[in-house]
Amino acid sequence: MFPYRDDNPTLATPVVTLLIITANVFVWLVVQGMGAEPNLSRSVCELGLIPGEFLGRLPDGFRVPLGPAAVCVLGEGRSWITPLSSMFLHGGWFHLIGNMWFLWVFGNNVEDSMGHLRYLAFYLLCGLAAAAAQTFMNPSSATPMVGASGAISGVMGAYIVLYPRVRVHMLVILFVFITRIVVPAYLMLGYWFLIQLLGGSLSGEQGGVAFWAHAGGFITGAILIYLFRDPELVEKHRALSKTVDGLAYRER
């Protein structure tokens, strides 16, 4: 299932959401060379978060295979900033596009609820918490962790608290069969969260998915929204939503 839009109007242009998307695309194009080697492997090795290295559980010189012809040697140029830098790296085109699409669908309304600067701080904190969750669950891991999905999971956690009954339009793809369905946000996001818990319990980070980062980011966002939301903006958004729903109903 893939969400492609929601029935949730916005109060203002989601400036920070757009800037975050722009920053991720810029890093992918310029720093990671659109996935071409050696840029991709170098960026993942130097700027990705490796839990075992970050916690000092892996020795300098430890060799981490990244692919058939790429090896990451620990202790060569990485720094404490990798929990942050890893949030702006991706492993491929689909990884980037999928993450940015989820951020656009859910991020604009979460930004609406707290304002631009608060939202930026919220997003970064959720990303760091997601990295901490994955590191805690796999403290000796030598697998580099990259991607914005931990921070975006925090945005989704905030969304389910703020707008649980908003309709989310989704594509359902079953082999060659494709259809569209509309479900409330709590159903779509709740199902997604359960998949992360199940995936983390069964496979950890096998298959290249940091399930515990997703779950940790989601929980963090659902908690932090109570501290970061602006009650006045939330009320304005609810008033706007009622107005839009009323117009939509009269036009049908």
N, C-alpha and C positions, 0 to 999 in steps of 0.2 A: 504494500500500500504506500502511495506517495502523495502527500498533500500538495495541491497546486494553488490553492487560495483559501482565504477565510472570509466570512461575512462580518468583518470587523473594521469600521471606519477609523481614520486617524485624525487627530487634532492638528498635527503639525508635520512638516516634512521630517522624516527620520534621518536627520543629518548624520548622527553618529553611526547608525546602522549602515548607511551608504559609505561612510568613511572606512568602516571596518571591512566591508566588502572590497572596496578599492584597495586597501592595504594588502589584503590577502591575494588579490589578483596581481598586484604589483610584485609582491614577493615571488609568486609563482612564475611570472613572466621574466623578471629581471634576475632574481637571486637563484631560482631553481631552473632557469633556462627552459621553461615549459616542459619539464620532465626529461630533458636531454641529459645524457651523461657527458662529462663527469659532474655537471652542476647538481643534478638531483642527489646523487650519493654524497657529494661533499656537503651539501646543505643539511641533509638528514643527519650526517655524522657529526658535523660541527655545531649545528643549532638545534637538533632534536634532543629531547630529554631521554637519557638512558638511566633508569632508576638505580641500577647497581653501581654505576659510575658516580652519580650524583651523591649517593650515600656513602661512597668510599668502600663498597663491598667488592668491587672488581679492581684488579691491579692495573697500573699503567702498563701499556703494551698488550693488554688483552685484545684479541682480534675478534671482531663481530662481522660475520658475513652479511652483506646487504643484497647480494645477488650473485649471479654466475661469475662476474668479473670485478665485483666491488667488495672491498673489505674496509671496515672502520677500525682503526687502531686507537684504543682509549688512551687518554692523556695527551692528545695532540691538539691543543688549541681550543678545547671546549671550556666553558665557564659556568658560573653560578646562574647566569641569566637564561639558561636553556628552558626552565619551566615557562618563561614568558615567550621566548623566541619560538618555541615549538608550536605555540598557538597560531602562528601565522604561516606554517609550512604545511604542505600536502604531498601525498604520495602519487597522485595522478590526476588526470582531468576530471574523472567521475567523482573522485574524492572531493575535489575543490568545488565543482558545480553543485553536487548534492548538499554540501555544507552551506554554501552561500544561498542556495535556494531556501533551505530550512530557516536560515537566519532572516531572509527577507520576509518570508511568510509570517513568522512569529515575532521577529525583533522589532518591527515598526510599532506595534501596539504596546509592547513592554516599554520601549523608549517613551512612548506617549504617557505612561503612568508615572514617570519619575523625572523627566527632563533629561537634557542631553548629557551634562557632566556626570550626574548621578548614574546614568545608564552606562557610561563608559567605565566608571569605577566598578559598577556591578558586574559588567561583562568580564573585566579582567580578573576580578576576585573569583568569579565562578570558574574561569579557566584555570586559575592557580589551584583552586580547591579540587577540581577534576584531576589535575596532574598529581596532586597529593594523594588522592584516593587510589589511583592506579599504582603509584609508587608504594603506598602502604600495603596494598594487596600483593605486590610482586617486588619486594625490596631488593632482590638480587638479580632482577631481570637485566639482560644485556640487549634487549630489543629496543631500538630507538622509538620514541613515541612522538608523533607529529599529528597536527590537525586542529581545526577550530571546533571540533564537535563537542569537546568537554565544556567550553564556554557556551556554545549554542544550546547544549543540554540544560544549562542553568537558565537560559532565556525561556526554554520550553517549560521548565519547572515553575518559573514565575507566571507564565501564561496560564497554566492550568489552575493556579490559585486565583488569578485576576479574572479570567474569562472562561470559566469551565463549561458554560453552555453555548458558547459561540459556535456556529456551524462551520465545519471545516470540510472543504470539497477535496475529494481524494480520487486518484486513479488506482484501480485495482487491476493488476496484471497477473494473469494465470496462464503461463505459456503463451499461446496465441490469442487468448481471450482477454479483451480489455474492456472495462466498464468504469463508470463513475458512480460514486456514492457520496452522500453527505452525512456526516456524523458530528455529534457534539465534541468539543475539544477534549473534555475529560475522558471520553472513550478512546479517541485516537491517541492522545498523549499517555493515558494510563496503560494502554496496550503496549505502546512503545517502551515505556519504563519497565514493564514486566519482562519484556523481551531482553532488555539489558541485564536485569537481575538473573534471568535464566541463563543467558549467554555467559555471564561472568561466573556463575556457579558451575557450569558444565565445562567451559573451555578456557576460562581465564583470558589470555590475550592471543590464544591460538587463532589462526586465520587472519591475523593482522588487525583485529578489532579490539580496542581497549574498552571492554564493556564496563569495567569498574570506574573508569574515568567518566563515562556517560552517566552512570548511576549517581556517582558522587557529585557531578556538576548539576544534575537534575535536582537532587535533594538540597544542595546548597542554594540554588536559585529559588526553590519553593520556600526556603527559610528566610533568605535575605530580602525577598520582596517585601516582607513586613517592615523592614527597616528602611528600605530605599524608596518605596512608593510615596508619592505625594498625594495625600487624600483629596486635595482640591483638584488636581489633574484627573484623578480616578473618577471623581464625581462628574467633571466636565465630559469625560469620555463616555460615561454611562448615559448622560443626557443626550449626547450626540448619537449614540447607538440607538436609543429609543426613537429619536427623530427619524433616523435613516430607516429603521424597521417599519415605522409607521408609513413613511412615503412608499416604501417597497410594497407594503400590504395594499395600499390604496391603488397602486398602479397595476396590480395583477388582475 
